[in-house]
Amino acid sequence: MPARFMPLADVAETLSISAAQAYALVRRRELKAIQVGGRGQWRVEVDELEAYIQRMYAETERLASEPADQAGSDGGDDAPAGTARTRRGAASPAADEA
């Protein structure tokens, strides 16, 4: 019989992310998990992981089907006219206007 639950390390490996990122998904309640045992080890039900993956596919499909100017996370520049982005994303006067 296949295991019903998997540790966060296995979740991280399955998603190709770090253990810290997997834990962050649980903390943000994006991925349902339970704590078990005396040391409070986190476990994720295999079906919950699959549901999370399906939600991410649906979200990606939704974002991919939006026009580029509406996607919001496409890295587009929403700075006011005459400004340029700095490394940290803050708007600053464009270099050619300085």
FISEKE-631512 format. One record per residue (C-alpha): y, z, x. Coordinates in steps of 0.05 Angstrom, whole numbers, plus 32768, in hexadecimal, padded with zeros to 4 digits. Each point is the difference from the previous one (the first is absolute). Layout:
+------+------+------+
!   yy !   zz !   xx !
+------+------+------+
!    Y !    Z !    X !
...
+------+------+------+
end
This chain:
+------+------+------+
!   yy !   zz !   xx !
+------+------+------+
! 8000 ! 8000 ! 8000 !
! 8044 ! 7FED ! 801D !
! 8032 ! 8037 ! 800F !
! 8031 ! 800F ! 7FC8 !
! 8037 ! 801B ! 802D !
! 801A ! 7FED ! 8045 !
! 802B ! 8026 ! 8032 !
! 8047 ! 7FE9 ! 800E !
! 7FEB ! 7FE6 ! 8045 !
! 7FD2 ! 7FCF ! 7FDD !
! 8037 ! 7FED ! 7FCF !
! 802E ! 7FF3 ! 803A !
! 7FCB ! 7FD5 ! 8022 !
! 7FF3 ! 7FD9 ! 7FC0 !
! 804A ! 7FF1 ! 7FF6 !
! 800D ! 7FF5 ! 804B !
! 8035 ! 8036 ! 8001 !
! 8007 ! 8042 ! 8026 !
! 7FE5 ! 8041 ! 7FE5 !
! 8048 ! 8018 ! 7FF9 !
! 8010 ! 7FC4 ! 7FD5 !
! 7FC3 ! 800E ! 7FD4 !
! 8016 ! 8049 ! 7FF9 !
! 8046 ! 7FE8 ! 7FED !
! 7FE2 ! 7FD5 ! 7FC8 !
! 7FDF ! 803F ! 7FE5 !
! 803F ! 802A ! 8007 !
! 8029 ! 7FCC ! 7FDC !
! 7FCB ! 7FFE ! 7FC9 !
! 7FF4 ! 7FB6 ! 800A !
! 7FB7 ! 800E ! 800F !
! 7FDB ! 8036 ! 7FD9 !
! 7FD9 ! 8031 ! 802A !
! 7FE2 ! 8046 ! 7FFD !
! 7FFB ! 8038 ! 8032 !
! 7FBB ! 801D ! 800C !
! 7FE1 ! 8035 ! 802B !
! 801C ! 803D ! 8022 !
! 802E ! 7FD8 ! 802D !
! 801B ! 7FD6 ! 7FC7 !
! 7FE7 ! 7FBD ! 8019 !
! 801A ! 7FC5 ! 7FD7 !
! 7FCF ! 7FD1 ! 7FDE !
! 800E ! 7FC0 ! 7FDA !
! 7FD1 ! 7FE6 ! 7FCB !
! 7FE8 ! 7FBA ! 8011 !
! 8015 ! 7FE8 ! 7FBB !
! 8046 ! 801C ! 800A !
! 8007 ! 7FDB ! 8042 !
! 7FEA ! 7FC0 ! 7FDE !
! 8032 ! 800C ! 7FC7 !
! 8037 ! 800A ! 8034 !
! 7FEE ! 7FC0 ! 8024 !
! 8001 ! 7FDA ! 7FBD !
! 8045 ! 801D ! 7FF0 !
! 801A ! 7FEA ! 8043 !
! 7FE4 ! 7FB9 ! 7FF5 !
! 8023 ! 7FFF ! 7FBC !
! 8041 ! 8019 ! 801E !
! 7FFD ! 7FCD ! 8037 !
! 7FF2 ! 7FC9 ! 7FCE !
! 803C ! 8017 ! 7FD6 !
! 802E ! 8000 ! 803D !
! 7FE7 ! 7FBD ! 8018 !
! 800D ! 7FE0 ! 7FBD !
! 8048 ! 8018 ! 7FFC !
! 8036 ! 7FD1 ! 8018 !
! 8015 ! 8011 ! 8048 !
! 8045 ! 8017 ! 7FEA !
! 7FE2 ! 8033 ! 7FD0 !
! 7FC6 ! 801C ! 8029 !
! 802B ! 8036 ! 801F !
! 7FD0 ! 800E ! 8039 !
! 8002 ! 7FBC ! 8021 !
! 8031 ! 8018 ! 8035 !
! 8039 ! 7FDC ! 7FDF !
! 8047 ! 8012 ! 8012 !
! 8026 ! 8024 ! 7FC9 !
! 803B ! 8012 ! 802C !
! 8045 ! 7FEE ! 7FE6 !
! 801D ! 7FBD ! 8016 !
! 801D ! 8001 ! 8046 !
! 7FD1 ! 8036 ! 8019 !
! 7FC2 ! 7FFE ! 802B !
! 7FC4 ! 802F ! 8005 !
! 7FFA ! 802F ! 803B !
! 7FBC ! 8013 ! 801B !
! 7FFA ! 8039 ! 7FD0 !
! 8014 ! 7FD6 ! 7FC4 !
! 8047 ! 801B ! 7FF7 !
! 8035 ! 7FCD ! 7FF0 !
! 8035 ! 7FF4 ! 8035 !
! 8037 ! 7FCC ! 8008 !
! 7FE5 ! 7FBD ! 8016 !
! 8007 ! 7FF3 ! 804B !
! 8029 ! 7FC1 ! 7FF6 !
! 8035 ! 8027 ! 7FD8 !
! 8009 ! 8037 ! 8033 !
+------+------+------+
end
